[in-house]
Amino acid sequence: MVVRAAALLAIGTALGVYDAVAHRLPDVPLGAEIAILGGLIIPLTFALPWLALPAWRSRYVLPVALALAGLAVVLEVFDLDIAANYVKLAAVTGLGWFFLRFFEEVSWVVLVALLIIPVDAYSVARGPTRTILEEKPQVFDQLSIAFPVPGEPFSAQLGLPDVLFFALFLGAALRFGLRVGATWVVCTLSFGATLAIAAFTDVDGLPALPLLAGGFVAANADLLWARFREWRYRRGRGGPGDRL
């Protein structure tokens, strides 16, 4: 735990320094921007939930998450955007771990992963997310995590629901004996891939949950399939195991 806490502090400090100076860094080509964000900044940012993952079982996860959400609002009011950014990350991660407690079987997580793909795609294309992006971008700023682009006056953004489901899938991998490391790698890289697609296709707003959910399933596909076959075998023999 001491090592994890030290790593959290070191990475958090490094990210805070980057956020403070990113816009003053030299301008770099688009490909380099994508490489820096998708290959370094985003993985470092989501290393924080991975390092804090053992805390998902804590009975205090919900009150702490709610307290952090309130703190994030205060920080936003006082224009302390960098601090608010990481407090929002922590708050939504905690909420994702709290909701994980209601998933009694891994099949429930898989079902949610499949359902959110069309829902998020529709929301970003024509639904509430698109409305917010076009009509109230300042609201989206408050409901997202920002990744400053080096040498540019703007940031790439990731919606808070994306962070929540990342935390849910990562926690589910630990809870249900799946591949925690592979889940973290694939899900983290999915954010970078979504960012790259949006940047190179010049799309203003691209749903991140389809690749995230697909990454979670792909990273654990063989284990999930083995669980399904075992469940089907038990049911066929009339055994007590009727849940997946």
FINUFI-120651 format. One record per residue (C-alpha): residue number from 1; x, y, z; residue in one letter. Coordinates in nm, 2 decimals, decimal comma. Each point is the difference from the previous one (the first is absolute). Layout:
+-----+--------+--------+--------+------+
:  nr :      x :      y :      z : rest :
+-----+--------+--------+--------+------+
: NUM :      X :      Y :      Z :    A :
...
+-----+--------+--------+--------+------+
***
This chain:
+-----+--------+--------+--------+------+
:  nr :      x :      y :      z : rest :
+-----+--------+--------+--------+------+
:   1 :   0,00 :   0,00 :   0,00 :    M :
:   2 :   0,29 :   0,24 :   0,07 :    V :
:   3 :   0,14 :  -0,06 :  -0,34 :    V :
:   4 :  -0,34 :   0,06 :  -0,17 :    R :
:   5 :  -0,05 :   0,32 :   0,20 :    A :
:   6 :   0,35 :   0,12 :  -0,09 :    A :
:   7 :  -0,07 :  -0,08 :  -0,37 :    A :
:   8 :  -0,33 :   0,18 :   0,02 :    L :
:   9 :   0,16 :   0,31 :   0,14 :    L :
:  10 :   0,29 :  -0,01 :  -0,25 :    A :
:  11 :  -0,23 :  -0,04 :  -0,31 :    I :
:  12 :  -0,25 :   0,25 :   0,13 :    G :
:  13 :   0,27 :   0,26 :   0,05 :    T :
:  14 :   0,15 :  -0,07 :  -0,35 :    A :
:  15 :  -0,34 :   0,03 :  -0,16 :    L :
:  16 :  -0,08 :   0,32 :   0,19 :    G :
:  17 :   0,33 :   0,16 :  -0,12 :    V :
:  18 :  -0,07 :  -0,11 :  -0,36 :    Y :
:  19 :  -0,35 :   0,15 :   0,01 :    D :
:  20 :   0,14 :   0,33 :   0,13 :    A :
:  21 :   0,26 :   0,04 :  -0,28 :    V :
:  22 :  -0,16 :  -0,20 :  -0,29 :    A :
:  23 :  -0,14 :   0,30 :  -0,18 :    H :
:  24 :   0,34 :   0,18 :   0,01 :    R :
:  25 :   0,19 :  -0,29 :  -0,15 :    L :
:  26 :   0,12 :   0,01 :  -0,36 :    P :
:  27 :  -0,26 :  -0,08 :  -0,26 :    D :
:  28 :   0,04 :  -0,35 :  -0,15 :    V :
:  29 :  -0,15 :  -0,18 :  -0,30 :    P :
:  30 :  -0,34 :  -0,17 :   0,05 :    L :
:  31 :   0,15 :  -0,35 :   0,00 :    G :
:  32 :   0,23 :   0,10 :   0,28 :    A :
:  33 :  -0,29 :   0,15 :   0,20 :    E :
:  34 :  -0,19 :  -0,32 :  -0,03 :    I :
:  35 :   0,30 :  -0,21 :   0,10 :    A :
:  36 :   0,07 :   0,22 :   0,31 :    I :
:  37 :  -0,36 :   0,00 :   0,11 :    L :
:  38 :  -0,10 :  -0,36 :  -0,09 :    G :
:  39 :   0,33 :  -0,16 :   0,08 :    G :
:  40 :   0,11 :   0,19 :   0,31 :    L :
:  41 :  -0,24 :   0,25 :   0,16 :    I :
:  42 :  -0,32 :  -0,21 :  -0,02 :    I :
:  43 :   0,17 :  -0,32 :   0,12 :    P :
:  44 :   0,16 :   0,19 :   0,29 :    L :
:  45 :  -0,33 :   0,16 :   0,09 :    T :
:  46 :  -0,18 :  -0,34 :   0,01 :    F :
:  47 :   0,29 :  -0,15 :   0,19 :    A :
:  48 :  -0,14 :   0,19 :   0,30 :    L :
:  49 :  -0,32 :  -0,21 :   0,02 :    P :
:  50 :   0,20 :  -0,32 :  -0,06 :    W :
:  51 :   0,23 :   0,09 :   0,29 :    L :
:  52 :  -0,30 :   0,08 :   0,22 :    A :
:  53 :  -0,19 :  -0,32 :  -0,10 :    L :
:  54 :   0,03 :  -0,18 :   0,33 :    P :
:  55 :  -0,22 :   0,27 :   0,15 :    A :
:  56 :  -0,30 :  -0,11 :  -0,20 :    W :
:  57 :  -0,11 :  -0,23 :   0,28 :    R :
:  58 :   0,01 :   0,28 :   0,26 :    S :
:  59 :  -0,33 :   0,07 :   0,17 :    R :
:  60 :   0,08 :   0,36 :  -0,01 :    Y :
:  61 :   0,03 :   0,02 :  -0,38 :    V :
:  62 :  -0,34 :   0,16 :  -0,05 :    L :
:  63 :   0,02 :   0,28 :   0,26 :    P :
:  64 :   0,36 :   0,08 :  -0,11 :    V :
:  65 :  -0,11 :   0,01 :  -0,36 :    A :
:  66 :  -0,29 :   0,24 :   0,08 :    L :
:  67 :   0,23 :   0,22 :   0,21 :    A :
:  68 :   0,25 :   0,01 :  -0,29 :    L :
:  69 :  -0,28 :   0,09 :  -0,24 :    A :
:  70 :  -0,10 :   0,29 :   0,23 :    G :
:  71 :   0,36 :   0,11 :   0,02 :    L :
:  72 :   0,03 :  -0,01 :  -0,38 :    A :
:  73 :  -0,29 :   0,24 :  -0,03 :    V :
:  74 :   0,17 :   0,24 :   0,24 :    V :
:  75 :   0,32 :  -0,02 :  -0,19 :    L :
:  76 :  -0,18 :   0,08 :  -0,32 :    E :
:  77 :  -0,16 :   0,30 :   0,15 :    V :
:  78 :   0,34 :   0,14 :   0,10 :    F :
:  79 :   0,15 :  -0,08 :  -0,34 :    D :
:  80 :   0,24 :  -0,26 :   0,14 :    L :
:  81 :  -0,04 :  -0,21 :  -0,31 :    D :
:  82 :   0,30 :  -0,22 :   0,03 :    I :
:  83 :  -0,08 :  -0,11 :   0,35 :    A :
:  84 :  -0,37 :  -0,04 :  -0,09 :    A :
:  85 :   0,10 :  -0,22 :  -0,29 :    N :
:  86 :   0,16 :  -0,26 :   0,22 :    Y :
:  87 :  -0,26 :   0,03 :   0,28 :    V :
:  88 :  -0,27 :  -0,08 :  -0,26 :    K :
:  89 :   0,20 :  -0,30 :  -0,12 :    L :
:  90 :   0,02 :  -0,13 :   0,36 :    A :
:  91 :  -0,37 :   0,07 :   0,07 :    A :
:  92 :  -0,13 :  -0,17 :  -0,31 :    V :
:  93 :   0,24 :  -0,30 :   0,05 :    T :
:  94 :  -0,14 :  -0,04 :   0,35 :    G :
:  95 :  -0,36 :   0,01 :  -0,14 :    L :
:  96 :   0,09 :  -0,27 :  -0,25 :    G :
:  97 :   0,13 :  -0,22 :   0,27 :    W :
:  98 :  -0,30 :   0,06 :   0,21 :    F :
:  99 :  -0,24 :  -0,11 :  -0,28 :    F :
: 100 :   0,22 :  -0,31 :  -0,05 :    L :
: 101 :  -0,14 :  -0,13 :   0,33 :    R :
: 102 :  -0,34 :  -0,05 :  -0,17 :    F :
: 103 :   0,14 :  -0,23 :  -0,27 :    F :
: 104 :  -0,03 :  -0,35 :   0,15 :    E :
: 105 :   0,13 :  -0,18 :  -0,30 :    E :
: 106 :   0,25 :   0,07 :  -0,28 :    V :
: 107 :  -0,27 :  -0,06 :  -0,26 :    S :
: 108 :  -0,17 :   0,32 :   0,13 :    W :
: 109 :   0,31 :   0,20 :  -0,08 :    V :
: 110 :   0,03 :  -0,15 :  -0,35 :    V :
: 111 :  -0,37 :   0,08 :  -0,06 :    L :
: 112 :   0,06 :   0,36 :   0,10 :    V :
: 113 :   0,31 :   0,02 :  -0,22 :    A :
: 114 :  -0,20 :  -0,11 :  -0,30 :    L :
: 115 :  -0,30 :   0,22 :   0,07 :    L :
: 116 :   0,20 :   0,32 :   0,04 :    I :
: 117 :   0,15 :  -0,02 :  -0,34 :    I :
: 118 :  -0,31 :   0,10 :  -0,20 :    P :
: 119 :  -0,12 :   0,23 :   0,28 :    V :
: 120 :   0,32 :   0,20 :   0,00 :    D :
: 121 :   0,03 :   0,00 :  -0,37 :    A :
: 122 :  -0,36 :   0,15 :  -0,03 :    Y :
: 123 :   0,06 :   0,25 :   0,28 :    S :
: 124 :   0,31 :   0,14 :  -0,16 :    V :
: 125 :  -0,14 :  -0,01 :  -0,36 :    A :
: 126 :  -0,35 :   0,14 :   0,06 :    R :
: 127 :  -0,09 :  -0,02 :   0,37 :    G :
: 128 :   0,06 :   0,20 :   0,32 :    P :
: 129 :   0,38 :   0,00 :  -0,04 :    T :
: 130 :  -0,02 :   0,15 :  -0,34 :    R :
: 131 :  -0,24 :   0,27 :   0,13 :    T :
: 132 :   0,23 :   0,09 :   0,28 :    I :
: 133 :   0,31 :   0,01 :  -0,23 :    L :
: 134 :  -0,17 :   0,23 :  -0,25 :    E :
: 135 :  -0,22 :   0,22 :   0,22 :    E :
: 136 :   0,17 :   0,00 :   0,35 :    K :
: 137 :   0,36 :  -0,08 :  -0,04 :    P :
: 138 :   0,08 :   0,15 :   0,34 :    Q :
: 139 :  -0,22 :  -0,27 :   0,16 :    V :
: 140 :   0,20 :  -0,27 :  -0,17 :    F :
: 141 :   0,32 :   0,17 :   0,12 :    D :
: 142 :  -0,13 :  -0,05 :   0,36 :    Q :
: 143 :  -0,11 :  -0,36 :  -0,07 :    L :
: 144 :   0,33 :  -0,12 :  -0,15 :    S :
: 145 :   0,36 :  -0,06 :   0,07 :    I :
: 146 :   0,24 :   0,22 :  -0,19 :    A :
: 147 :   0,33 :  -0,10 :  -0,16 :    F :
: 148 :   0,19 :   0,31 :  -0,10 :    P :
: 149 :   0,15 :  -0,02 :  -0,35 :    V :
: 150 :   0,37 :   0,10 :   0,00 :    P :
: 151 :   0,06 :   0,33 :  -0,17 :    G :
: 152 :  -0,37 :   0,07 :  -0,05 :    E :
: 153 :  -0,25 :   0,22 :   0,19 :    P :
: 154 :  -0,26 :  -0,28 :   0,01 :    F :
: 155 :  -0,04 :  -0,35 :   0,16 :    S :
: 156 :  -0,12 :  -0,34 :  -0,10 :    A :
: 157 :  -0,29 :  -0,10 :   0,21 :    Q :
: 158 :  -0,15 :  -0,32 :   0,13 :    L :
: 159 :  -0,35 :  -0,01 :   0,15 :    G :
: 160 :  -0,05 :  -0,10 :   0,36 :    L :
: 161 :  -0,22 :  -0,30 :  -0,10 :    P :
: 162 :   0,30 :  -0,14 :  -0,19 :    D :
: 163 :   0,21 :   0,03 :   0,32 :    V :
: 164 :  -0,28 :  -0,17 :   0,20 :    L :
: 165 :  -0,02 :  -0,30 :  -0,23 :    F :
: 166 :   0,38 :  -0,03 :  -0,01 :    F :
: 167 :   0,00 :  -0,03 :   0,38 :    A :
: 168 :  -0,29 :  -0,24 :  -0,02 :    L :
: 169 :   0,18 :  -0,23 :  -0,25 :    F :
: 170 :   0,33 :   0,02 :   0,18 :    L :
: 171 :  -0,16 :  -0,08 :   0,34 :    G :
: 172 :  -0,20 :  -0,29 :  -0,16 :    A :
: 173 :   0,32 :  -0,15 :  -0,14 :    A :
: 174 :   0,13 :  -0,02 :   0,36 :    L :
: 175 :  -0,32 :  -0,10 :   0,16 :    R :
: 176 :  -0,08 :  -0,29 :  -0,24 :    F :
: 177 :   0,35 :  -0,13 :  -0,05 :    G :
: 178 :   0,06 :   0,13 :  -0,35 :    L :
: 179 :   0,31 :   0,16 :  -0,14 :    R :
: 180 :   0,05 :   0,32 :   0,19 :    V :
: 181 :   0,32 :   0,10 :  -0,18 :    G :
: 182 :  -0,12 :  -0,08 :  -0,35 :    A :
: 183 :  -0,33 :   0,17 :   0,08 :    T :
: 184 :   0,18 :   0,32 :   0,10 :    W :
: 185 :   0,23 :   0,00 :  -0,30 :    V :
: 186 :  -0,27 :  -0,06 :  -0,26 :    V :
: 187 :  -0,26 :   0,23 :   0,15 :    C :
: 188 :   0,26 :   0,28 :   0,04 :    T :
: 189 :   0,12 :  -0,04 :  -0,35 :    L :
: 190 :  -0,36 :   0,01 :  -0,12 :    S :
: 191 :  -0,02 :   0,36 :   0,12 :    F :
: 192 :   0,31 :   0,08 :  -0,20 :    G :
: 193 :  -0,14 :  -0,17 :  -0,31 :    A :
: 194 :  -0,32 :   0,19 :   0,03 :    T :
: 195 :   0,19 :   0,33 :   0,03 :    L :
: 196 :   0,21 :  -0,09 :  -0,31 :    A :
: 197 :  -0,30 :  -0,09 :  -0,21 :    I :
: 198 :  -0,18 :   0,32 :   0,10 :    A :
: 199 :   0,31 :   0,21 :  -0,07 :    A :
: 200 :   0,10 :  -0,15 :  -0,34 :    F :
: 201 :  -0,36 :   0,00 :  -0,12 :    T :
: 202 :  -0,07 :   0,35 :   0,13 :    D :
: 203 :  -0,31 :  -0,12 :   0,19 :    V :
: 204 :  -0,12 :   0,23 :   0,28 :    D :
: 205 :  -0,10 :  -0,25 :   0,26 :    G :
: 206 :   0,04 :  -0,38 :  -0,04 :    L :
: 207 :  -0,15 :  -0,26 :   0,24 :    P :
: 208 :   0,27 :  -0,15 :   0,22 :    A :
: 209 :  -0,21 :  -0,28 :   0,16 :    L :
: 210 :  -0,03 :  -0,23 :  -0,31 :    P :
: 211 :   0,38 :  -0,06 :  -0,01 :    L :
: 212 :   0,02 :   0,00 :   0,38 :    L :
: 213 :  -0,27 :  -0,26 :   0,04 :    A :
: 214 :   0,13 :  -0,20 :  -0,29 :    G :
: 215 :   0,35 :   0,01 :   0,15 :    G :
: 216 :  -0,12 :  -0,14 :   0,33 :    F :
: 217 :  -0,17 :  -0,29 :  -0,17 :    V :
: 218 :   0,29 :  -0,07 :  -0,24 :    A :
: 219 :   0,26 :   0,00 :   0,28 :    A :
: 220 :  -0,20 :  -0,27 :   0,19 :    N :
: 221 :  -0,18 :  -0,17 :  -0,28 :    A :
: 222 :   0,14 :  -0,35 :   0,06 :    D :
: 223 :  -0,06 :   0,02 :   0,37 :    L :
: 224 :  -0,36 :   0,12 :  -0,05 :    L :
: 225 :  -0,06 :  -0,27 :  -0,26 :    W :
: 226 :   0,13 :  -0,26 :   0,24 :    A :
: 227 :  -0,23 :   0,13 :   0,28 :    R :
: 228 :  -0,30 :  -0,02 :  -0,24 :    F :
: 229 :   0,08 :  -0,35 :  -0,10 :    R :
: 230 :   0,04 :  -0,11 :   0,36 :    E :
: 231 :  -0,33 :   0,17 :   0,09 :    W :
: 232 :  -0,18 :  -0,17 :  -0,30 :    R :
: 233 :   0,15 :  -0,34 :   0,10 :    Y :
: 234 :  -0,12 :   0,04 :   0,36 :    R :
: 235 :  -0,35 :   0,10 :  -0,11 :    R :
: 236 :  -0,01 :  -0,29 :  -0,24 :    G :
: 237 :   0,07 :  -0,24 :   0,28 :    R :
: 238 :  -0,25 :   0,17 :   0,23 :    G :
: 239 :   0,28 :   0,11 :   0,24 :    G :
: 240 :  -0,04 :   0,28 :   0,26 :    P :
: 241 :   0,20 :   0,25 :  -0,20 :    G :
: 242 :  -0,27 :   0,18 :  -0,20 :    D :
: 243 :   0,19 :   0,34 :  -0,02 :    R :
: 244 :   0,28 :   0,10 :  -0,22 :    L :
+-----+--------+--------+--------+------+
***
